[in-house]
């Protein structure tokens, strides 16, 4: 479940940015909906951070990580998404997020699924 944490925090940050925009220009009902969604995301973040026991996994077992890949430089499975950072894709096709290898330090930007 901890592999979901960076995605959930990223979504939370995006909701905060959207909420600030709506406070300036949008209706109060939309802000109320965003608050409800953000509250749900906060609960998921807390639950995910509680560990594998909260997710129903047996102690000592861990599901295979889905947001970890083999680094193209050092070939070690330690390339992770950096949470809370994003930018528009250079080709205009969406959003990119940075990936960082905790072994060799290699970084690259990839499209967000």
N, C-alpha and C positions, 0 to 999 in steps of 0.2 A: 504493500500500500504506500510505502514511502516514496515510490517512484511517481506517484500522483501529486505529491506535495509541491514540486516546482510549478506544475501546470495550474494547480488550484491557487497558488499565491500570485501567479501571473494574471489569472482571471480576476482575482480580487483587486489587484492594482489597476487593471483596465476598468473595472467597475467604478473604482474611486475616481479615476480621471473622467469617466462619463458622467458621474454624479456631479462633479464640479462644473462641467459644461452645462448640464441641465439646470443647475441652480441659477445660472446666469440667464439662460434662455428658455428653459422648458417648464412644463406644468408640474404642479406639486404632486399629482397622481403618479407621474412617471418616477419621481424621486422616491415616493413611497414604495413602488414596485422594486426599484433598484435596492432600497434598504432591505427589503425582504429577501431578495436574491443574495445580497452580500451577507446577510445573517446566516443563510443556509450554507454559503461557502465557508464562512468562518467556522461553523459547526463541523463541516467536513475536514477542514484543516486541523482542527483540534483532535478529531477522531483519528485522522491519518497519522498525526504526530504521536498518538498514544502508543503506537507500536503494533506489532503483528498479533499480539494476544487479542487486541480489540477487533482485529479483522478476522478472527477465527482461525488463525494459523497455529499449528502446534509449536510449542517452544523449541527453539533450535532449528526449525525449518524455515525456509524463506522461499517465496515464489521467485522465479527468474525475473530479473529487472527488465523492463521494456524500454526505458529511456536511457539505457546504457549501451554503448556500441564500442566496437573495436576501433581504436585510434588509427587513422591512416598513416601516421608517422611512426609510432612505436609498436603498433600491432598488439597492444595490451587493451583489454576490455575495460577502459576507464574514461571513455568520452561521455560527458554528461551535459545536459542542458543547463545553462546558467539561468536561475530564476530571476524574474523581475526586470529583465531587459528584453527589449524588442525594438525593431525598426521597420519602416516600410522597405519592401524588397527593392533592390536597385532596378529590376526590370518592370516594376509596378504590378507584379502578379500577386501581391498580398503582403504578408508580414514575415519577417525573418527573426530568428532567435539565435543567440550565440551558443556554441557548444565548446566545452573546455575539457581537455584531457588532464586528469589529476595525476597522471604519471609523468608525462614529459612536458606539459604546459601548452601543447598545441591548441590553437583556437581557430574556429571557423564559424561562419554564419550560414544557417540552413533555413529553408522555408518552414514555417509553422504548419503542421498538418492541417 
